[in-house]
C-alpha cells in the first residue's frame, strides 16, 4: 500500500510541477513557440483548458492553472493523510504541499540552468526557456558581468539558498547547528 501511495504521490507532484511551470512561464512571458513550452501547454491543456473558460486570469497570473495545481495538492494530501494517518488536516497540508512544490520547481529550474551553463555548447530550446523563467527571479540581484552572458554565479547562489531553505530546517529542528 505504501508503494502505491508513493507512486501516486510522485505522479501527482510531477504533474503539479508541470502545471506550475505553465503558470510561471506565462508570468515570465516565455516564448510559447518554443518546443519545450509547447510540451508544457499540451500536457496541461486537457485539464486547464476547460477551466480557463470559466475562471478569468488575475493579471499576469493564470488563476485556472493555479487552481488546478492547488486541487492536485489537495488530492495529494488526501492520498497521504487518509492512507497513512487518517487525520483531516487536508487544506493546510495542501497549501504547504503547494508551497513546497513551488520551491522545488524553482530549485530544479535554477539547478538545470546552472548545469546547462557549464556543459551546453550552444543555446538549446530548453536552455532558452530556463533563462526566461529565471530572469524575473534573478533580475533584482546585481551580478558580475559574465563573458558569455550566462547566469553562472547568481544561479549557483540562488540554488544553494533554495536547498538550504528546503533541507536545512531538518538539521536545525534536530538541535544541530
C-alpha positions as CSV (number, residue, x, y, z in Angstrom):
1,X,0.0,0.0,0.0
2,X,2.9,2.4,0.8
3,X,4.3,1.7,-2.7
4,X,1.1,2.7,-4.4
5,X,0.9,5.8,-2.2
6,X,4.4,6.8,-3.1
7,X,3.8,6.2,-6.8
8,X,0.6,8.1,-6.8
9,X,2.1,10.9,-4.8
10,X,5.1,11.2,-7.1
11,X,2.9,11.3,-10.3
12,X,0.7,14.0,-8.7
13,X,3.7,16.1,-7.7
14,X,5.3,15.8,-11.1
15,X,2.1,16.9,-12.9
16,X,1.7,19.7,-10.3
17,X,5.2,20.9,-11.3
18,X,4.2,20.9,-15.0
19,X,1.1,22.9,-14.2
20,X,3.1,25.4,-12.0
21,X,5.6,25.6,-14.8
22,X,2.8,26.8,-17.1
23,X,1.8,29.5,-14.6
24,X,5.4,30.6,-14.2
25,X,6.0,30.6,-18.0
26,X,3.0,32.8,-18.5
27,X,4.1,35.1,-15.7
28,X,7.7,35.4,-17.1
29,X,6.3,35.8,-20.6
30,X,8.3,33.0,-22.1
31,X,8.3,32.2,-25.8
32,X,5.4,29.8,-26.3
33,X,6.6,28.8,-29.8
34,X,9.5,27.1,-28.1
35,X,9.2,23.2,-28.3
36,X,9.6,22.9,-24.6
37,X,6.8,25.5,-24.0
38,X,4.6,23.7,-26.4
39,X,5.1,20.4,-24.5
40,X,4.1,22.1,-21.2
41,X,1.0,23.6,-22.8
42,X,-0.1,20.4,-24.5
43,X,0.5,18.4,-21.3
44,X,-1.7,20.7,-19.2
45,X,-4.3,21.8,-21.8
46,X,-6.8,18.9,-21.2
47,X,-7.3,19.9,-17.6
48,X,-6.6,23.6,-17.6
49,X,-8.3,24.5,-20.9
50,X,-11.9,24.0,-19.8
51,X,-11.3,25.9,-16.5
52,X,-9.8,28.8,-18.3
53,X,-13.2,29.5,-20.0
54,X,-14.8,29.7,-16.5
55,X,-12.1,31.3,-14.4
56,X,-10.5,34.6,-15.6
57,X,-6.8,35.3,-15.2
58,X,-5.7,37.7,-12.4
59,X,-3.3,40.0,-14.3
60,X,-0.2,38.0,-15.4
61,X,-1.2,35.0,-13.2
62,X,-3.2,32.2,-14.8
63,X,-5.7,31.6,-12.0
64,X,-7.2,28.5,-13.6
65,X,-3.8,26.8,-13.7
66,X,-3.1,27.8,-10.2
67,X,-6.4,26.4,-9.1
68,X,-5.6,23.1,-10.8
69,X,-2.2,23.0,-9.0
70,X,-4.0,23.6,-5.7
71,X,-6.6,20.9,-6.4
72,X,-3.8,18.4,-7.3
73,X,-2.1,19.3,-3.9
74,X,-5.4,18.7,-2.1
75,X,-5.6,15.3,-3.9
76,X,-2.1,14.5,-2.8
77,X,-2.8,15.5,0.8
78,X,-5.9,13.3,0.8
79,X,-3.9,10.4,-0.6
80,X,-1.1,10.9,2.0
81,X,-3.2,11.6,5.1
82,X,-6.1,9.2,4.5
83,X,-3.9,6.3,3.7
84,X,-1.2,6.9,6.3
85,X,-2.5,8.9,9.3
86,X,-6.3,9.3,8.8
87,X,-6.1,13.0,10.0
88,X,-8.4,15.6,8.5
89,X,-5.9,18.5,8.1
90,X,-6.2,18.4,4.3
91,X,-6.5,22.1,3.5
92,X,-3.4,23.3,5.4
93,X,-1.4,20.4,4.2
94,X,-2.4,21.0,0.6
95,X,-1.3,24.7,0.9
96,X,2.0,23.6,2.4
97,X,2.5,20.9,-0.4
98,X,1.8,23.6,-3.0
99,X,4.4,25.9,-1.5
100,X,6.9,23.1,-1.2
101,X,6.3,22.1,-4.8
102,X,6.9,25.8,-5.9
103,X,10.2,25.8,-4.0
104,X,11.2,22.5,-5.6
105,X,10.4,23.8,-9.1
106,X,12.4,26.9,-8.5
107,X,15.3,24.8,-7.3
108,X,15.2,22.5,-10.3
109,X,15.0,25.3,-12.8
110,X,17.9,27.1,-11.3
111,X,20.0,23.9,-11.0
112,X,19.3,22.9,-14.6
113,X,20.1,26.4,-15.8
114,X,23.4,26.3,-13.9
115,X,24.4,22.8,-15.2
116,X,23.4,23.8,-18.7
117,X,25.6,26.9,-18.5
118,X,28.6,24.7,-17.7
119,X,28.1,22.0,-20.3
120,X,26.0,23.4,-23.1
121,X,27.8,24.2,-26.4
122,X,25.0,26.4,-27.6
123,X,21.5,27.6,-26.9
124,X,19.0,24.8,-26.8
125,X,15.3,25.4,-26.6
126,X,15.2,24.2,-23.0
127,X,18.0,26.4,-22.0
128,X,16.3,29.4,-23.6
129,X,13.1,28.8,-21.6
130,X,15.0,28.2,-18.4
131,X,16.8,31.6,-18.8
132,X,13.4,33.2,-19.5
133,X,12.0,31.6,-16.3
134,X,14.9,32.5,-14.1
135,X,15.3,36.1,-15.4
136,X,12.4,37.6,-13.3
137,X,13.7,35.9,-10.2
138,X,17.4,36.9,-10.6
139,X,16.9,40.4,-12.1
140,X,16.6,42.2,-8.7
141,X,20.0,41.0,-7.7
142,X,23.2,42.6,-9.2
143,X,25.6,40.2,-10.7
144,X,29.1,40.5,-12.2
145,X,29.1,40.6,-15.9
146,X,29.9,37.2,-17.4
147,X,31.9,37.0,-20.6
148,X,29.4,34.8,-22.3
149,X,26.3,36.5,-20.8
150,X,25.1,33.5,-18.7
151,X,23.9,33.4,-15.1
152,X,26.6,31.3,-13.6
153,X,27.3,32.8,-10.2
154,X,23.9,34.1,-9.3
155,X,22.1,30.9,-10.3
156,X,24.5,28.9,-8.2
157,X,24.0,31.1,-5.2
158,X,20.2,31.1,-5.6
159,X,20.2,27.3,-5.9
160,X,22.3,26.9,-2.7
161,X,19.9,29.3,-0.9
162,X,16.9,27.3,-2.0
163,X,18.5,24.0,-1.0
164,X,19.4,25.5,2.4
165,X,15.9,26.7,2.9
166,X,14.3,23.5,1.9
167,X,16.5,20.9,3.5
168,X,18.4,23.0,6.2
169,X,15.4,23.1,8.5
170,X,15.8,19.4,9.3
171,X,19.2,19.8,10.9
172,X,18.2,22.8,12.9
173,X,15.0,21.1,14.1
174,X,17.0,18.3,15.4
175,X,19.2,20.6,17.5
176,X,22.3,20.6,15.3
177,X,23.9,23.9,14.4
